[in-house]
Amino acid sequence: MTIVQRHQSLQAEASATLDPNNWDDIRAQGHRMLDDMFDYAANIRERPVWSPIPDDVRARFHSALPHQPTELGEVYREFSDFIVPYATGNVHPGFMGWVHGGGTAVGMLAEMLAAGLNANLGGRDHMPIEVERQVVEWTRAMFGFPTEASGIFVTGTSMANLMAVLVARTAALGSSVRQHGIGDDGALLTAYTSRAAHGCITKAMDIAGFGSNALRNIAVDDCHRIDVAALRAQISRDREAGLTPFLVVGSAGTVDIGAIDDLAALSALCREEKLWFHVDGAYGALGILSPELRPRLAGIEHADSIALDFHKWGQVPYDAGFLMVRDGRQHRDTFAAPAAYLRRETRGLAAGASWPCDLGPDLSRGFRALKTWFTLKAYGTEKLGAVITRTCALASYLEARISAEPRLELLAPVQLNIVCFRYRGTDANALNGEIVADIQESGIAAPSTTLLDGQLAIRAAIVNHRTDVCDIDALISAVLEFGAQRTGAGVVDVEQSPPLAM
């Protein structure tokens, strides 16, 4: 084929572009989608929190791979009819099952803008990288970290915790660990966290090559905080046994009840023992924005690394995890991997130093920073801090409702925004499991369950900025109603408590 023929062939195939034939048509469809999603959030209380997926709807999503185009309006109708009604429900103020943020209209718009730019934030010299660097600077300021501290957006705190373990591994064994593996010296390394810590810490030790047995799970006190004296004793025993302690992971907001470890005591111990001090602050770390909660996070400013999620208490749409490392050089030594195709130039698009791909495993990275940047700019830290404070006040209100109701029993102290309780009755574990499923299927609310000392608890995690007193009252009413039905107590007259002053 001649060059002219190739040119003519390419011109004839110009319709192969994925741009619309008529921009006005897709503009109208786009405005409709945007309006519908605004209505979805604005009128969310008119919907059930969650609805079980009917078999026929689930079956629709086992159809064959589409080979031919489908009109966009039809695709959107399928989304509206069969996806929206059966979503997780965390946009709803009655969603209290897990620590999921509620998202915002501002964050949704920012996500749309980020998709429009379609930027890859692995590196190179473009403005989205500077936006991420701006958020890194703001996060440094939040936690009092030095200017040499580095930060990077990741999917979530599970990934951030894994990356922190890898940085701590490099700090302990040197950068040669990347070429030679942990070897005999690495096999002696031991890490420490509490029994109440998130399971992703164990997984991180596994993936990092140490094995889960290298993680010591230390006892907790009555408030589910790590027992610092027991930690110190375990470190001493391990040293005497010829092992090499290298890492302590403190929790700022444990998964079951929201406990915050004594971070000041942990940081002091780690400095004394020359251990890496990492804080899993998946949602609790952002309590630093609340004047009421900030004192309880004392010591976090001395951490060697912090993992957190802006998509939880920060209300940024999923996903927006984040890792901050005090020593940016050690962070880069852990992940930077020079390659010819990643050559840094002095000018042009490939200019710039310390690309984000030097700070994590991903070269292809979305523009997560934009929705976080928009959220911080649009609302400011004072308003976000007030939202965080209010979720804890609502948890205190729920605690008071439980304490005033003889049919209910509190199973753990309320420390932040998580309340664990149960309906009293015989075979209480099975009973409360059924109550939670009943409530979820009713669409009234969506609590979850957890086990505390062998007792199954109804777990209410109040994270959504939309949640109000009426949602707490609805949860209590539902627990009492379904509990009465399950125990044969008949119809229950639930007295509504007066609103909580906030």
ABEGO torsion letter per residue (X at the ends): XBAAAAAAAAAAAAAABABBABAAAAAAAAAAAAAAAAAAAAAAAABBABBBBBAAAAAAAABBBBABBBBAAAAAAAAAAAAAAABAGAABAABAABBBBAEBAAAAAAAAAAAAAGBBAAEEBBAAAAAAAAAAAAAAAAAGBBAABBBBBBABAAAAAAAAAAAAAAAAAEAAAAAAEAEAAAAABBBBBBAABBAAAAAAAAAAGAEAAABBBBBBBAAGBBBAAAAAAAAAAAAAAGBBBABBBBBBGBAAAGBBBBAAAAAAAAAAAGBBBBBBAAAAAAAAABAAAAAAABGAAABABBBBBAABAAGBBOBBBBBBBABAAAAAAAABBBBAAABBBABEAABEBGBAAAABABABBBBAAAAAAAAAAAAEAAAAAAAAAAAAAAAAAAAAAAAABAABBBABBBABABBBBBBBEBGAAAAAAAAAAAAAAAGABBBBBBBBGGBBBBBBBBABAABBAAAAAAAAAAAAAAAAAAAGAEBBBBBBBBBBBX
